[in-house]
């Protein structure tokens, strides 16, 4: 029995890791998986997988998300930049700089926590649909206007998020064609590139979207971006079942939302607008990474006939946040 639900979504992992679990499939990122990731380090080469955090630029991709605003802290009402401490102490030789930032946490390269997307579901089996998040955590009591008291990104950060990454290079096969990638398309890439995903892996998808953002130099063209690069088909039930069966801890992409936005139209009476988000964050406890810069790493792995690497990617340890910027590091 669970204190928050008696009926869990079909195919979900609710309760599998304990009645009060807030980590989901991060529980599969064990010491053994860390060692598997470390075993992939052969050259000692490192790759920064983050865009500069002022990309994509502007707010055309999402009008609710804005570029970071960087400013000095104040000292005596004046900007605390290039401040000479000799103004306070004639014997001091120091010059001080200190700043702050107003940051939209999911503006650029980011993690989605399990508190990012919930769904309506009949958790009590009484025929009444209720708003809930992963493992039955609720709005108002658990995820409030003051932040996520449960499922917040700080839980993710405390695990360090380090393990074996696996690259799936969609751009190498589909180019900048805007291909909607379902189960068949994904399996074709895995077979041709001999990529194997195992439980506890961190799956990365290179589409070319982040590279296009860099080429657009903070002036993104949403129509061109979405029409030119691949995204997963969140309505493809076989694809969703593959994510379930794979045991993946996270699905990470260099595009805007991992899945295609808007999604393929739904024929049911009620549907998730973001079906892959619902499947991963709400049902499985699988984390989503968005707008990671995977180009250099993917090119290197392809040239080396490899697909696996050590991935280190903790979010900010910011209590109550539902998402976070991240500066992931890949080591090969």
Secondary structure, 3 states (H helix, E strand, C coil): CCCCCCCCCCCCCCCCCCCCCCCHHHHHCCHHHHHHHHHCCCCCCEEECCCCCCCCCCCCCCCCCCCCEEEECEECCEECCCEEHHHCCCCCCCEECCEEEECCCCCCCEEECCCCCCEEECCCCCCCCEEECHHHCEECCCEECCEECCCCHHHHHHCCCEEEEEEEEHHHHHCCCCCEECHHHHHHHHHHHCCCCCCCCEEEEECCHHHHHHHHCCCCCHHHHHHHCCEECCCCHHHHHHHHHHCCCEEEECCCCCECCCCCCCCCCCCCCCHHHHHHHHHHCCEEEECCCCHHHHHHHHHCCCCEEEEECCCCCCCCCCEEECCCEEEC
